[in-house]
Amino acid sequence: MENEQRAPIGRPRGFDAEEALEQAMRVFWEQGYEGASLTELTSAMGITRTSMYAAFGNKEDLFRKALERYAEGPASYVARALREPTARQVATAILCGSVRATTLPDCPTGCLGVQAALAAGSPGRTTRDALIAWRNDGATQLGDRFRRAVDEGDLPPDADPAALARYLMAVSNGIAVQAAGGATREGLQRVADMALLNWPPA
C-alpha cells in the first residue's frame, strides 16, 4: 500500500520519547555519565542510535535532558522545599527529601547529580561542569531563601545563609553517596535528624 505511513527509519512504531528519556535517566542514574555506554542507553530506551541522535542529540545532550527530567521528577522535592514557610522546615524538607529520593524502591540508589559526576574524567568534563553548575544553582537558591529568612527574623541576624546552604548541600550529597553504598533509609533518616540538631534557632 503506497499511501501507508511509515515510521522514520531506525525509530520503532509507537516510539515514546518520554518513556525513552525515563529509561535513559535511570541508566545514567545507575551507571554515571561515563559508565553509561551508548549500547546500554539505546537498549534501555528501546531505540537505535540513529533514533537517539535524531530525538535527543548526542550523549551529552541526552544526559542534560535526563538531568532535567530528574530535577522535575525524583529531585522535585528541592523546589517544593524552597516554598516551606520557615527556614527549619526548608532544611527538614531538603534532608528528608534527599533520604527518600536516594532510597526510592524500584529506582537506582543515590543521586543522579552526584553519581554522574564521581568518575567524570577529561572526556566528561563538559558534563561534569554542567553538574557543578546544577549543584551550585541549588546552593544559590537555598542561600537566597535563607537570606530572606534572616531578613524576616526567621533566622538570627548573625546566621550565614550561604554557609547554611552549603551545609545542607554537603549533608544531602553525603546522604546520596551513603545510599549508593547500601545504607538503609532508616539509617540515613537518623543522619538527617542529627544534622538538623545543629540548625540555628530562630
N, C-alpha and C positions, 0 to 999 in steps of 0.2 A: 504494500500500500504506500504510494508515493507521498501522500499527504500526512502520513503518520509522523507525529512529533517524536524526535529522538532526544534522549538525554545527551548533554555535552560529552564529548569523548573523555574517558577517564573518570567521569563522575557517575556513580551508580544512580539508578532511578530512586526517587524518594530520598535523595540526599538531604539530610537535616543539618544545616550549618550550626545551629545552636547545640545540638547533641554532639556533633563532631568537636566543637570547641570545648564542651564539657569534658569529653574524654581526653582531649589534649591537655586541659588543665590538670586533670588527675595524673597524667603521665609526668608532667613537669613537677607536680607537687611531690610525687614519689621518687622520681629519679634526679631531680635538679635540672638545670638548663643543659649543662654539658653532658650529663648522664643520659638524657633523653635522646635517643637516636631517631632519625627520620623514619627508619623502619618501624620502630616501636610506636611512634606517633601516628603514622598513617595506618598502621594495623589497628590501633585502638580506635581511631577515627572512622575506620571502615572505608577509606578512600585511597586513591593513588596519590603519588607525589605530585603528578600533574594537577590533579584536582585541588590538592592542598595549596600549591602555589597560586592557582587561579582564584581560590576562595579567600585565602588568608595571607598570601605573600610568602616570604621565606621563613625560616625557623625563628629568626629574631622577631619578625612581625607577628608570627603566631604566638610566641611567648608573651609579647606585650598585650595581645588580645586576651590571652589566657589569664594574665595577671589582672586585667580589668575585670574579667568575669569573677575571679577570686575575690577581688575587693568588693564587688557588688553582691557576692553570694556568701561563702563561708566567713569572710572577714568584714561583712557589713555591720558587725557589732560595733566597730570603731565609730562609724558615722552616727549610729544610734547613741552611743555612749556620750558623744560630744553634746548631745541635746539634754543630758540629765541636768536637773536643777541645781545641784551643788557639786563642788569640786570632788568631794569624797565619793559621791555617787558616780561621777565620771570615772574616777580611779577604780572603783569597785567594778563597774561595768566593763572597763578595759581588761582588767586582770581576769575576772571571771569569764568574760567572753573569750579571752585567749585560751583559757583552760578548756572550755567547751569546744572551740573551733579546732584546737590541735589534737583533740581526742574524739572526734566525731566517729560514730560507728559507720562501717562500710566506706570510710574515706581514708586516704593516707594520713599518717600521724605527722605532727609537726606543722610548720607554716610554710606555704609555698614561697613567700617572700624571703624567708630565712634559708630554707633548704636549697633553693635555686642558686643562692649566692655563695654557699660554703666552699664549693670546689671550682669556682669560676676562674680560670686562668686567662692568659692573654687572648685566646680566641673568643672568650665570652666577656671581654672587657666592657663592650657597649651595653650588654645586658646587665652586667654587674653594676655599672654606673647608673643604669635605669632603676635598679633595685635600691641602690643607695639613695637616689633622689626620691623614690617612693617612700622609703622609710623616713627620710628627712622631712618630707612633706607631712607625714603623720605626726612627727615630733613637733613641727611648727604649729600645726593645728591645735595640738594639745597645749603647747605653750601659750598660744593666743587665748585659749579657753581659760587657762589658769590665771593669765594676766587679767582677764575680765573678772575672775573670782576675787583677785586681790582688790581690784577697783570697787567691787560690790561689798567688800568686807567679809566675803565667804572664806577667804584665806587671810592669814595675818599679813600685815604690811611688809614684814621683812622676808616673806616667802619668795623663793626664786622660781618663777614659773617655768623657765627654760630647764632648770635643773630637775624640777619635779617631772617635767615631760620626759626628759632623758632617763630618769629613774624608772618611770613606768615602762618605757620602751625597753630598757635593759632587762627588767624583770620579765616582761612579756616575751622578749626574744629568748631569754633563758628557759622559760616555760616551754617554748616551742622546741628548743634543742633537746630538753629533757623528755618531752613527749615522743620525739622521734627516736629517742634511745630506749623507749619502752616504759617510761614512768606512767603510773596509773592516773586517771582523772582525780581520784580521791587524794592521792599524794600531792598532785600539782595544785589542787584546791587549797591544801594546807599551806603550800608555799605562798600562794596568792594572799591567803588570810594573814600570814606572818608579815608579808611585805606591807600590807595595809595598816599594821600596827604602828608603823613609822610615819604614817600620814600626819601632817601638821593639823592641829585643831584649828577651828575657825576663830 
